[in-house]
Amino acid sequence: MPPSERKKPAAENDAAVPKAVVNRLSLYLRELQHLVAAGSATTSSGQLGQKLGFTDAQVRKDLAYFGQFGYPGVGYRCDELIEAIRGILGTNRHWPMAIVGIGNLGRALLGYKGFSHQGFRIVAGFDADASKIGKSIEGVEIFDIAELTNVVQQRQIKLGVIAVPAAAAQQVADQLVAAKVLGIVNFAPVTITLPEHVSHVGVDLAIEMEQIAFAVVNRLSGG
Amino acid sequence: MPPSERKKPAAENDAAVPKAVVNRLSLYLRELQHLVAAGSATTSSGQLGQKLGFTDAQVRKDLAYFGQFGYPGVGYRCDELIEAIRGILGTNRHWPMAIVGIGNLGRALLGYKGFSHQGFRIVAGFDADASKIGKSIEGVEIFDIAELTNVVQQRQIKLGVIAVPAAAAQQVADQLVAAKVLGIVNFAPVTITLPEHVSHVGVDLAIEMEQIAFAVVNRLSGG
């Protein structure tokens, strides 16, 4: 089916694409990128699911939310499916982002290679500590948090990442909202409250530990 | 229904509890902990799901994998459901863990308050850098990576967290396997290969960025 005949992304018709499906899209994208790096031009729902521990039916059902991507007798063309998923996720466009809080976690995020591999570009860091302001860390300029609104506008920053201690997270979130970012990722281990029009994802690293505890208790491998 | 009549955890009968369900258990646990902190003794599948963006049917279906936890006319007793989920996840027991790689990410993980809130205790750090070995960082002693096997045995470390650069991740994973940890959480942005008997979870922080991009593109709030 040529692209023009594909269904619109489901989210345009129906906001209720389960979050778990969107999460799996990221996993499929990563697996496809590995396949291409290993020299594969095509794949199948079975192969794609296998390494991730999903059934082929699950893979097909997830992708069917967004259109029809396979070819009879061929399977999926890796490059084409990568571009389609990047289009669905919105990572085929430019997302200037900022890290707020340049402590250990903020520095780790500034240097995290996984972001740039997926097309995310950190264009500014913010902190209140005068010893950090004006420096370049991992190639990123660090600004005074008091300059947040100005810098977000000048550098057209769309996404803000909160990497401050829990006690400061809500205040930083409010500042990011006032500066008109479109989305916020919160790494502080606390729930923040945001207006309806700002998207947000809360990252709770303890969840990963709970998942490994469950896997060990139930003697599961993989991941 | 008294605890003795509850079904065994599904994973004892059937290893195929979907990972997404286990992930949501962590989210329910967090929400229940917030409810208790706010003074609530009981809750409902509707209330529990609402803040997380899940339907009440989803909540009931997820919990039904592991038994029956509600009471007619009452709903769920928060403390009881917290203990039940901690039992299912295995976080009602002691999990001594180690962080390997004390760079920015390793330091951030050593100081991450979210782990100890959920009962995970970091009992050792490892690095190859002589300037870090022997120091105490965030109250955790840092050992020479060459001492990994000895320290893992002495301190009965069950879980290892990989926080080294991607190029070193597989070697560290092999060392953790040789030291006989039961589970590995890998923060390096690379896929590692492990023997079947070692559980592992790969953490890809770019997935969180992709999720927020999708939410912004589709104008979704919450999270």
Interface residues (C-beta under 8 A of the other chain):
Chain A: P9 A11 E12 A15 V17 K19 A20 V22 N23 L25 S26 L27 L29 R30 H34 G53 I88 L89 G90 T91 W95 M97 G103 N104 L105 R107 A108 L109 G111 Y112 K113 G114 F115 H117 Q118 F120 K158 L159 P165 A166 L182 G183 I184 V185 P189 T191 L194 P195 E196 H197 V198 S199 H200 V201 G202 V203 D204 L205 A206 I207 E208 M209 E210 Q211 I212 A213 F214 A215 V216 V217 N218 R219 L220 S221 G222 G223
Chain B: P9 A11 E12 A15 V17 K19 A20 V22 N23 L25 S26 L27 L29 R30 H34 G53 I88 L89 G90 T91 W95 M97 G103 N104 L105 R107 A108 L109 G111 Y112 K113 G114 F115 H117 Q118 F120 K158 L159 P165 A166 L182 G183 I184 V185 P189 T191 L194 P195 E196 H197 V198 S199 H200 V201 G202 V203 D204 L205 A206 I207 E208 M209 E210 Q211 I212 A213 F214 A215 V216 V217 N218 R219 L220 S221 G222 G223
